[in-house]
Amino acid sequence: MFTLKTAVVKEKTAWLFLSKLLILLSALKCVFFFYNYRVANGWSVTGVANVFQLIKWSLFYDVACITLLHLPLFIFFLLPRKLIQKKIIRVTIIIFYSLANTLLLLLNTVDIFYFRFHLQRADADLLYVLRNPFANGTFHVILLVLAIIFYCVFIARFIYTSLIKMLTQQATGVHFVWTTILLFILSGLYFLSGQKKIVPTYPLTQLEAVQLPLAQNSFHTFLYSVYRKNETALPAADYMTTAQMESLFSIHKKNNPVTGTKKNIVLFIMESVPYDFFDSSSRYKVSMPFVDSLINKSTFFSNAFSFSYNSNKGITALLAGLPTLTDIPLYHSSYTAINRSLIGKLLAKNNYSSSFFIGDNYDDMGFAQCCKWLGIQHYYCMQDIPGYRQMEKHSMGLHDEYVLSFMQNKLAAKQQPFFAVQYNISTHYPNDLPKLFIDKYPLQNTTPPMKTMQYYNDCLQQFFKDAATKDWYKNTVFIFCSDHWADPDIKNFRIDETGGFRIPLFIYDPANEKKKIVTTPVSQLDVFNTILHFGSKADSIISYGSNLADTTLQKDRTIFTRMNSAVYEAINNEYVLGFNAVEGKPMYCFDYLKDPQKKNNLLHEVIYSTKIDSMILQMKAFLQTASNHYRNNHAANE
């Protein structure tokens, strides 16, 4: 006679296997919660009800991943045992499910540690950043690789053992019928609960933006992102008429070019350098005498923001004036034909040569492809530097001193005017320093990121010392901007709605040494327009930014940032507005000057409604413009 107890005993192996997977995922989620607790400022947990919501969504996606991944396996178990026990089928099942479950657990484990760098769960962008840190084989990287291999073997062994047990039972006539029925029921409930829940960001309907990673499963976010990697993360938007949209936000810009002799332009893209290093009120202000001396005779933008958290999105903002709306780099996506202004070709019309210098391997992060996509004529990487094999390396490539020296020689040989970009890497995590580096300020520069910024300061000092003797120097404008914010102290990491995007940005002109501080909110996206301004480019361009040299730049202008695939922010000189682009709804609004801890959400405060409504309208205009631009992406490029 059939009883529930008999079914449980008979299918115990399957139920234990699935239960262990769920327990492991839940345990990893708990570790994720506590390990990143300080990073997320306590995850903004407000009470017991909020905790239950977090648990509900976490279990929802973990159970969904386990169910949908293993339902095909248990359907196979319903087939005749003679078929299942064929060697090729057994081997295929074992290999596929060992790999799939290893990936399931590995991604959720890696995100515990990678979250503080990416600030969201794993997505398709991971496929484009994996190569770089492993290419140079430093000791730390080798240890990391060995640890990952050991962990994967441990997981695979557990999965393999469980699969063998179930296949052995199936050979004796156990088809795991009730387990299969349970998985069918769970799958049905998942799909009946609504198609919108397939989207990993759906929990934002009930949770705070900072809490979203607690609800998500990394395996789900990664596969969903890979599936739609060539799609824009922004849904089609129709918030207003085209006329109203263009009156609020337009990407068709026209610069006021400089007059007189054409300026050489050198852009220093500073890798992972936060504004904190330049903020005299911050405990993380770096002692960097040379860079500080430059700032004292430069135009410094004290309220500058990056568009996103990633290098491969920062470079597109800086050199194309375009926001990346895809999870993967724009120059790797299906939107490469998007209507854009090619910086290299536009400058070439004014007889500029264009060059890009970086110390990593060829096309790491896809930057060689990006340069070609933007019409930049010359791309120089580690392999182009004579004697690079004997030079000391950072985990990401050659240290900056070698690249800047090589760049110095190349610029000396170039005909003026020229445009050059140096993308430094020594300030990138893990912040390796050369063996001969002398720590001049051990009491002031206390963290590894601060020390590597001090090293970069020394490299720049030598570069400018040599450059000042060249005939091109006085006719050159130097622009400094970070690619994205990074925490100045890994041990005390914090997520912040505005601080997490604040970056240094300043312009130095040796022919016009004058200190000026601009408090107007500005963006990475403005650098593109500014380069073309100094390049005497007067034609109309496609850009989401403005010219930083424009004296009429509005003090109360609003700039935009992207937290993740769903959440965008609008920031002006007082407030930061968070907006769920998937749902088309505002999420929060903080007075970030008076409320730096972002504790008082003003979204529903009547007294602020006029200002907030204005920001919401501007955000909608930006999103609708970007959505339309991406979807009409086959126009001729300028």
C-alpha positions in Angstrom: 0.0 0.0 0.0 1.2 3.4 -0.9 1.9 5.9 1.9 3.6 9.2 2.1 6.2 7.7 4.3 7.0 5.1 1.7 7.4 7.8 -1.0 9.7 9.8 1.2 11.9 6.8 1.9 11.9 5.7 -1.7 12.8 9.2 -3.0 14.9 10.3 -0.1 18.0 10.6 -2.2 16.4 13.1 -4.5 14.8 15.1 -1.8 18.0 15.3 0.2 19.9 16.4 -2.9 17.5 19.3 -3.7 17.2 20.2 0.0 21.0 20.4 0.4 21.2 22.7 -2.7 18.6 25.0 -1.2 20.3 25.0 2.2 23.7 25.8 0.5 22.2 28.7 -1.4 20.5 30.0 1.7 23.8 29.7 3.6 25.6 31.6 0.8 22.9 34.3 1.0 23.5 34.6 4.7 27.2 34.9 4.2 26.6 37.5 1.4 24.3 39.5 3.8 26.9 39.7 6.7 30.0 40.0 4.6 28.6 43.0 2.7 26.6 44.4 5.6 28.9 47.4 6.1 29.2 47.8 2.3 25.4 48.2 2.1 25.0 50.3 5.2 23.1 47.6 6.9 21.0 46.9 3.8 18.4 49.5 5.0 16.5 46.8 6.9 13.5 48.5 8.6 11.9 45.8 10.7 10.5 42.3 10.9 8.1 42.8 8.0 11.0 43.9 5.8 13.1 40.9 6.9 10.2 38.5 5.9 10.0 40.2 2.5 13.7 39.7 1.9 13.4 36.0 3.0 10.4 35.5 0.8 12.0 36.9 -2.4 15.3 35.1 -1.7 13.6 31.8 -1.3 11.4 32.5 -4.3 14.4 32.9 -6.7 16.5 30.2 -5.1 13.7 27.6 -5.3 12.9 28.7 -8.8 16.5 28.2 -10.0 16.7 24.8 -8.4 13.3 23.8 -9.7 13.7 24.9 -13.3 17.2 23.6 -13.6 16.4 20.1 -12.3 12.9 19.5 -13.7 14.3 18.2 -17.0 16.5 15.8 -15.0 13.6 14.2 -13.2 11.5 14.1 -16.3 14.4 12.0 -17.7 14.1 9.7 -14.7 10.5 8.9 -15.7 11.8 7.3 -18.9 12.4 3.5 -19.1 15.5 2.6 -17.1 17.1 0.8 -20.1 17.2 4.1 -21.9 18.5 6.1 -19.0 21.2 3.6 -18.1 22.8 3.8 -21.6 26.4 4.9 -21.0 26.2 8.0 -23.3 23.0 9.2 -21.6 24.5 8.6 -18.1 27.7 10.4 -18.9 25.8 13.3 -20.5 23.5 13.7 -17.5 26.4 13.6 -15.0 28.6 16.1 -17.0 25.8 18.6 -17.7 24.3 18.6 -14.2 27.7 18.6 -12.5 28.8 21.7 -14.5 25.4 23.4 -14.1 25.2 23.0 -10.4 28.8 23.9 -10.0 28.1 27.2 -11.8 25.0 27.7 -9.7 26.9 27.6 -6.5 30.1 29.2 -7.8 28.4 32.3 -9.1 26.6 32.8 -5.8 29.9 32.3 -3.9 31.9 34.6 -6.1 29.4 37.4 -5.8 30.0 37.4 -2.0 33.4 38.9 -2.7 32.9 40.5 -6.2 29.8 42.5 -5.1 31.8 45.3 -3.6 33.4 45.9 -7.0 30.4 45.4 -9.2 27.7 46.6 -6.8 25.2 44.2 -8.3 24.7 40.5 -8.9 26.6 38.7 -11.7 25.6 39.6 -15.2 26.9 39.1 -18.8 29.5 41.8 -18.2 31.5 39.2 -16.3 32.3 37.5 -19.6 34.2 40.6 -20.7 36.3 41.3 -17.6 37.5 37.8 -16.7 40.6 37.7 -18.9 42.3 40.8 -17.6 43.3 39.9 -14.1 44.4 36.4 -15.1 46.5 37.4 -18.0 49.7 38.3 -16.1 49.7 35.4 -13.7 50.8 37.2 -10.5 51.2 35.3 -7.2 47.9 36.5 -5.9 46.1 35.6 -9.1 47.6 32.1 -9.1 46.4 31.6 -5.5 42.9 32.8 -6.5 42.8 30.4 -9.4 43.9 27.5 -7.3 41.2 28.4 -4.7 38.5 28.5 -7.3 39.6 25.2 -8.8 39.6 23.6 -5.4 36.2 25.0 -4.6 34.8 23.8 -8.0 36.2 20.3 -7.4 34.6 20.2 -4.0 31.2 21.3 -5.4 31.4 19.0 -8.4 32.3 16.0 -6.2 29.1 16.6 -4.1 27.0 16.9 -7.2 28.6 13.9 -8.9 28.0 11.7 -5.8 24.4 12.7 -5.6 23.8 12.1 -9.3 25.4 8.6 -9.1 23.1 7.7 -6.2 20.0 8.8 -8.1 21.0 7.0 -11.3 21.7 3.9 -9.3 18.3 4.1 -7.7 16.7 4.7 -11.1 18.3 1.5 -12.3 16.4 -0.4 -9.6 13.1 1.0 -10.8 12.8 4.2 -8.7 11.5 6.9 -11.1 11.2 9.7 -8.5 7.6 10.3 -9.5 6.6 12.4 -6.5 9.7 14.5 -6.7 8.9 15.2 -10.4 5.3 16.1 -9.5 6.5 18.5 -6.8 8.9 20.2 -9.3 6.0 20.5 -11.8 3.8 22.1 -9.2 6.5 24.5 -8.2 7.3 25.4 -11.8 3.6 26.0 -12.5 3.2 28.2 -9.4 6.3 30.2 -10.6 4.9 30.9 -14.0 1.4 31.5 -12.8 2.6 34.1 -10.3 3.3 36.4 -13.3 5.7 36.7 -16.2 7.2 39.9 -14.8 8.8 37.9 -12.0 11.2 36.3 -14.5 12.9 39.7 -14.6 15.5 39.6 -11.8 14.7 43.2 -10.8 11.0 42.6 -10.1 11.5 42.6 -6.3 12.1 46.3 -6.5 8.3 46.6 -6.4 8.5 45.8 -2.7 12.2 46.3 -1.7 14.6 49.1 -1.5 17.1 49.4 -4.3 20.0 48.5 -2.0 18.2 45.3 -0.9 17.7 43.9 -4.4 20.9 41.8 -4.4 19.6 40.0 -1.2 16.6 38.8 -3.1 18.4 37.8 -6.3 20.2 34.6 -7.2 23.4 35.1 -9.2 22.8 32.1 -11.4 19.5 33.6 -12.5 20.8 37.2 -13.0 23.8 35.9 -15.0 21.7 33.7 -17.3 19.0 36.3 -17.8 21.7 38.9 -18.6 23.5 36.5 -21.1 20.1 35.7 -22.7 19.4 39.4 -23.3 23.0 40.7 -23.5 22.4 42.3 -26.8 19.2 44.0 -25.7 19.0 47.3 -24.0 18.1 47.0 -20.4 15.8 50.0 -20.8 12.2 49.2 -21.9 10.5 51.3 -24.6 9.4 54.5 -23.0 6.6 56.8 -24.0 6.2 59.2 -21.1 5.6 62.4 -23.2 5.3 63.8 -26.7 8.5 64.1 -28.8 8.3 67.9 -28.7 8.2 68.0 -24.9 11.0 65.4 -24.6 13.3 67.4 -26.9 12.5 70.6 -25.0 13.7 68.9 -21.8 16.6 66.8 -23.1 18.3 66.6 -26.5 21.3 64.7 -27.7 21.8 67.0 -30.7 24.5 69.4 -29.5 26.6 72.1 -31.1 29.8 73.3 -29.4 31.4 76.7 -29.3 34.9 75.8 -30.5 38.0 77.6 -29.2 39.5 80.2 -31.5 43.1 80.6 -32.6 45.8 77.9 -32.6 44.4 74.4 -32.4 45.2 72.9 -29.0 46.8 69.5 -28.4 44.5 67.5 -26.1 45.6 64.9 -23.6 43.1 63.0 -21.5 44.1 61.0 -18.5 41.5 58.4 -17.6 42.2 57.5 -13.9 41.3 54.0 -13.1 39.1 53.4 -10.0 40.0 56.8 -8.5 37.3 58.2 -6.2 36.6 61.9 -5.4 37.6 61.1 -1.8 41.3 61.2 -2.8 40.8 64.9 -3.7 38.4 66.0 -1.0 40.2 67.9 1.8 37.4 67.1 4.2 37.8 63.4 3.7 39.9 61.1 5.8 40.9 59.5 2.5 42.5 62.7 1.1 45.7 61.5 -0.5 49.0 63.2 0.0 49.9 63.8 -3.6 51.8 67.1 -3.8 52.2 67.2 -7.6 48.6 66.5 -8.5 47.5 69.0 -5.8 49.8 71.6 -7.4 48.2 71.0 -10.8 44.7 71.5 -9.3 45.8 74.8 -7.8 46.2 76.1 -11.3 43.3 74.2 -13.0 39.6 74.3 -13.4 38.4 71.7 -10.8 34.8 70.4 -10.9 33.9 69.5 -7.3 30.6 68.0 -8.1 31.4 65.5 -10.9 29.7 62.1 -11.3 30.4 59.0 -13.3 27.6 57.4 -15.3 28.1 53.9 -13.9 30.3 51.7 -11.8 32.2 50.0 -14.7 35.3 50.8 -16.7 33.8 49.5 -19.9 30.9 51.8 -19.5 33.1 54.7 -18.3 35.2 54.7 -21.4 32.1 54.9 -23.6 30.8 57.8 -21.6 34.1 59.7 -21.8 35.0 59.1 -25.4 31.6 58.8 -27.1 29.4 60.9 -24.8 27.0 57.9 -24.7 25.4 56.1 -21.8 25.6 52.3 -21.9 22.1 50.8 -21.4 23.2 47.2 -22.1 24.6 44.9 -19.5 27.6 44.2 -21.7 29.9 46.9 -23.2 28.1 49.0 -25.8 30.9 48.3 -28.3 30.4 44.5 -27.9 26.6 44.7 -28.2 24.2 44.6 -31.2 24.0 48.4 -30.9 27.4 49.1 -32.4 25.6 50.8 -35.3 24.0 53.3 -32.9 24.0 56.9 -34.2 27.1 58.4 -32.6 29.8 61.0 -33.2 33.2 59.3 -33.8 35.7 61.3 -31.8 38.7 60.1 -33.8 37.2 60.9 -37.2 35.8 64.3 -36.1 39.2 65.4 -34.8 40.9 64.0 -37.9 38.8 66.5 -40.0 40.7 69.2 -38.1 44.1 67.5 -38.8 44.4 65.8 -35.4 46.0 62.5 -34.9 44.5 60.3 -32.2 46.2 57.8 -29.9 45.3 55.6 -26.9 47.8 54.3 -24.4 47.3 51.6 -21.8 49.5 49.1 -20.0 47.5 46.0 -20.2 47.4 43.2 -22.8 46.0 43.9 -26.3 42.3 44.5 -26.3 41.8 43.6 -22.6 38.3 44.9 -21.7 37.7 45.3 -25.4 39.4 48.7 -25.4 41.1 48.1 -28.8 37.8 47.4 -30.3 36.3 50.4 -28.6 39.0 52.7 -30.0 38.4 51.4 -33.5 34.7 51.8 -33.0 35.3 55.5 -32.2 37.7 56.2 -35.1 40.8 56.5 -32.9 43.8 56.0 -35.1 46.5 54.4 -32.9 46.1 51.9 -30.0 49.2 51.2 -27.9 49.2 48.5 -25.2 51.8 46.6 -23.2 53.1 44.6 -26.2 54.0 47.8 -28.0 56.4 49.0 -25.3 60.0 47.9 -26.1 61.4 45.5 -23.4 58.0 45.1 -21.7 58.8 41.5 -20.8 61.5 42.7 -18.4 59.4 45.4 -16.9 57.7 45.1 -13.5 54.0 44.4 -13.8 50.8 45.1 -11.9 48.2 42.3 -11.8 46.5 44.1 -14.7 49.5 44.9 -16.8 52.5 47.2 -16.8 52.9 49.9 -14.2 52.1 53.4 -15.2 55.7 54.8 -15.2 56.6 52.6 -18.2 53.5 53.5 -20.1 53.8 57.3 -19.5 57.5 57.2 -20.5 56.5 55.4 -23.7 53.7 57.8 -24.3 56.1 60.7 -23.8 58.4 59.5 -26.6 55.5 58.9 -28.9 54.0 62.4 -28.4 57.4 64.0 -29.0 57.4 62.4 -32.4 53.9 63.3 -33.4 52.9 66.3 -35.5 50.7 68.8 -33.8 47.8 69.0 -33.2 47.2 65.6 -31.5 44.7 64.0 -29.2 46.1 61.4 -26.8 44.4 59.3 -24.1 46.3 57.5 -21.2 44.3 55.0 -19.3 46.3 54.2 -16.2 45.9 50.8 -14.4 48.1 50.9 -11.3 45.3 52.4 -9.3 43.1 49.3 -10.1 42.5 46.7 -7.5 44.5 44.8 -6.1 46.6 48.0 -6.0 50.0 46.4 -6.6 53.0 48.6 -6.1 56.4 48.4 -7.7 59.1 46.9 -5.5 61.1 50.2 -5.6 58.2 52.4 -4.7 59.1 54.7 -1.8 56.2 55.4 0.6 56.8 59.1 1.4 53.6 59.5 3.4 52.8 56.3 5.4 50.8 58.2 8.0 48.6 60.1 5.6 48.1 57.5 2.8 47.0 54.6 4.9 45.1 52.3 2.5 46.4 50.4 -0.6 44.2 52.5 -3.0 45.6 55.7 -1.5 49.2 54.4 -1.8 48.7 53.5 -5.5 47.3 57.0 -6.1 50.5 58.4 -4.5 52.5 56.2 -6.9 50.5 57.6 -9.9 51.1 61.1 -8.6 54.9 60.4 -8.8 54.5 59.0 -12.3 52.6 62.1 -13.4 55.2 64.3 -11.9 57.9 62.8 -13.9 55.8 62.9 -17.1 55.0 66.6 -16.7 58.6 67.4 -15.8 59.7 65.9 -19.1 56.7 67.2 -21.1 57.4 70.8 -19.9 60.6 70.8 -21.9 58.8 69.9 -25.2 57.6 72.4 -27.7 54.1 71.0 -27.7 53.5 71.4 -23.9 52.4 75.0 -23.8 49.9 74.4 -26.5 48.2 71.5 -24.8 45.2 71.2 -22.6 45.2 68.3 -20.1 41.9 66.7 -18.9 41.8 64.4 -15.9 38.8 62.2 -15.1 38.2 58.9 -13.4 36.5 56.1 -15.2 34.3 55.3 -12.1 34.3 55.6 -8.4 35.9 52.9 -6.2 36.1 52.7 -2.5 39.2 54.3 -1.0 39.3 51.7 1.7 38.2 48.1 0.9 37.9 47.3 4.6 35.3 50.0 5.2 33.4 49.9 1.9 30.1 51.8 1.7 27.4 52.0 -1.0 26.0 55.5 -1.4 23.5 56.9 -3.8 25.7 59.9 -4.7 29.1 59.2 -3.1 29.3 56.0 -5.2 29.4 58.0 -8.4 31.5 61.0 -7.3 34.7 61.2 -9.2 37.5 63.8 -9.7 37.5 65.9 -12.9 39.7 68.8 -13.7 41.2 70.6 -16.7 44.8 72.0 -16.7 46.0 74.4 -19.4 49.7 75.4 -19.0 49.0 78.6 -21.0 46.2 79.7 -18.6 47.3 78.6 -15.1 44.4 79.8 -13.0 42.6 78.1 -10.1 38.9 77.8 -10.5 36.4 75.6 -8.7 33.1 74.8 -10.4 30.3 73.5 -8.1 27.8 72.9 -10.9 26.9 69.1 -11.2 28.8 67.7 -14.2 29.1 64.3 -15.7 31.6 62.0 -17.4 29.4 62.4 -20.4 30.5 66.1 -20.6 34.1 65.2 -21.3 33.4 64.2 -24.9 31.9 67.6 -25.7 34.8 69.3 -24.0 37.4 67.5 -26.0 35.7 68.5 -29.2 35.5 72.1 -28.0 39.2 72.2 -27.5 39.6 70.4 -30.9 37.8 73.4 -32.6 35.0 71.2 -33.6 32.0 73.4 -34.5 29.7 70.8 -36.3 26.6 69.3 -34.6 27.4 66.2 -32.6 25.4 63.4 -30.9 26.1 63.5 -27.1 24.3 63.2 -23.8 26.7 65.7 -22.2 27.6 69.4 -22.4 30.8 71.4 -22.9 32.6 71.9 -19.5 34.3 75.0 -20.9 30.9 76.6 -21.5 30.5 79.5 -19.1 26.7 79.4 -19.5 26.6 75.9 -18.0 23.4 75.9 -15.8 24.2 75.7 -12.0 21.0 73.8 -11.3 21.5 71.3 -14.2 20.6 67.7 -13.7 22.9 64.8 -14.6 22.1 61.1 -14.8 23.7 57.9 -13.5 22.9 54.2 -13.8 22.9 52.0 -10.6 22.0 48.8 -12.3 19.8 47.5 -15.2 16.6 48.9 -13.5 17.6 51.8 -11.3 18.7 55.2 -12.7 19.4 58.4 -10.8 19.0 62.1 -11.5 21.3 64.3 -9.5 21.2 68.1 -9.3 22.9 70.6 -6.9 20.6 69.6 -4.0 18.8 66.3 -4.6 19.3 62.7 -5.8 16.2 61.0 -7.3 16.1 57.2 -7.8 13.9 55.9 -10.6 12.9 52.4 -11.5 13.1 52.4 -15.3 11.4 49.0 -15.6 8.3 50.0 -13.7 8.5 53.7 -14.7 8.2 54.9 -11.1 10.3 57.0 -8.7 11.8 55.1 -5.8 13.4 57.7 -3.5 14.5 61.3 -3.4 17.1 62.6 -0.9 18.6 66.0 -0.1 22.1 64.7 -0.3 23.6 67.9 1.1 21.5 68.2 4.2 20.9 64.5 4.6 24.3 62.8 3.7 23.2 59.6 5.3 20.1 59.4 3.0 17.7 58.6 5.8 14.8 60.9 5.0 13.0 60.0 1.7 11.3 63.1 0.5 9.4 61.4 -2.3 6.0 61.8 -0.7 6.7 65.1 1.1 4.2 67.7 -0.3 6.6 70.6 0.4 9.1 69.2 -2.0 6.7 68.0 -4.7 7.3 70.8 -7.2 11.1 70.2 -7.2 10.7 66.4 -7.2 8.1 66.4 -10.0 10.5 68.5 -12.1 13.3 66.0 -11.6 11.0 63.1 -12.4 10.0 64.8 -15.6 13.7 65.3 -16.5 14.5 61.7 -15.8 11.6 60.5 -18.0 12.8 62.8 -20.8 16.4 61.3 -20.5 15.1 57.7 -20.4 12.7 58.2 -23.3 15.5 59.9 -25.3 17.9 57.1 -24.6 15.3 54.4 -25.3 14.4 56.0 -28.7 18.1 56.5 -29.6 18.9 52.9 -29.0 15.9 51.5 -30.8 16.6 53.7 -33.8 20.2 52.7 -33.9 21.0 52.4 -37.6 21.4 56.0 -38.6 24.6 57.2 -40.3 27.4 58.0 -37.9 29.0 61.4 -37.9 
